[in-house]
Structures are given as C-alpha cells and as structure tokens.
C-alpha cells in the first residue's frame, strides 16, 4: 500500500532546515551530520525534499499504526544522494486526526 494521499504530502521546510539539516539540533544533529556528508545542505533543502518525495513517496508503506494524534506510516527506501552514494532510510509520516493529508515527522538512516 502506498502512503494515503501522498500527492498532498506536506514536508515543512523548517522540518528540513531546522531539524534534519541542523547539526546543532539536540535530536536531529546526528542525522544532519550524516546528511551533510552525503551532500545535502540547509541552503539547498529543496533537494532533500525532492529526493524524499521521489524515492519514499513512490515506495510501499512498511508499517502502520494508530496513535492518539492520528495514523502513522513508516516507509523504508533508498535515497540517491547528491554525493552519488545511496542512503537507506526510514521516513515517518502522520495523517493527523481531522485531516486527510500526510506530513513528514522524521527521516533517519536504517
């Protein structure tokens, strides 16, 4: 099964810039260091967004679960990074209660 309503998936720029590509972030710093090594940059965050959309949103959902906040979906897929290296990662998406579109919660290496 594909992520429901994937064509309307929200990937907030601040999720990428301030979290996934920010080495100073408490939880995202280690992810940022890896992504920077693979050629992603905060000033070109659109590349990471495009790659997540291209590689993760076209892959089947691996697991789903219900939370108090909505339905969560986990996708495991490769990213072809700017460095030319492949990163196998997991993206977590949530369709919040009362909405019908998924939003990116996080991405981490697998």
N, C-alpha and C positions, 0 to 999 in steps of 0.2 A: 504494500500500500504506500502511496506517495503521501507527503505532508498535505493535509487538507488545505485547500485554498492557497496553495503555495505561490500562485501568481500574485497574490496580495501580501506576501510575507513582508514584515517590517524588520529591517536591520537598521537600528538607530545609529546615526553617525557617532554619537557620544559613546555608545557601547564599544565601537571600534577604536576611536581616538583616545578616550579617557580610560578605557579598561583593557582591551586586548592588545593595544599598541602602546601602552604606557608602562615603561619599566619601573616607574615609581609607585604604581598601584599596589596596594597591600596584597590583594589576591591575584591580580592579573599580571604582576611583574614577571613571573617566570614564563608565562605564556608569551608575553611581549618580547622577552629576550630571544625566545625560540623563533617567533615570527620575524623579528628583525634580522636574525641570522639567515632566514630564508628569503630575504629581500623585500618584505613588507615594511612600509613606513607610514607614520601618522599623517605626514603631509600628502600622502597618496593613498589614503584609506579606501578610496573608491575601488582600488584594485582588489583589496581583500574582500570587500562587499561583493564585487562581481564574481570573484572566484568561489565564494560561499554559495552564491546563487547558482552559478554554473554547475558546480560539482556536487553540492549537497542537496539542493532542491530538486535535482533530477534523479536522486537515488531513493530507493525504498526506505521507509521508516523501519528501524530495527526493533525498537521497543516503544510502548506507550504506557502511560499510567495517569490516573486521576489524582489531582491534588486539591487542596482547599481553594486554590486560585484558578483552576481550570485543567485542561488536558495538556499533558507534556508528551513530547515526541523526541526520540533520540535517533539521530542519523549518523551512521559511520560511513565515511567516504574519504577518498584521496583528494588532496588539493595539489594541483600542479602549480608550484610557487614561482615567483619571479626569478629565483636563483636557478630554476630548472630542476630542482630537487622535488621529490614527492613527499608530502606530509599526509599520513593517515591520521584523521582526526574525527572527533565526535562533536556534533553540534546539537544543542538542546534548544527546543522550540516550545513555546507555550501558546495555546489559544485560551486567553483569559475568559473567565465566566462573563457572559453578556456580549462577547464579541465573536466574530466568525473568521478572524484572520490570525495567522501565527506570527509571533515575534521571537527574534533570536534572544535567548537567555545567555548562552555562552558557547564557546568553542574551545576544545582542549585536545592535545595530542593523545593518541591512543597507542 
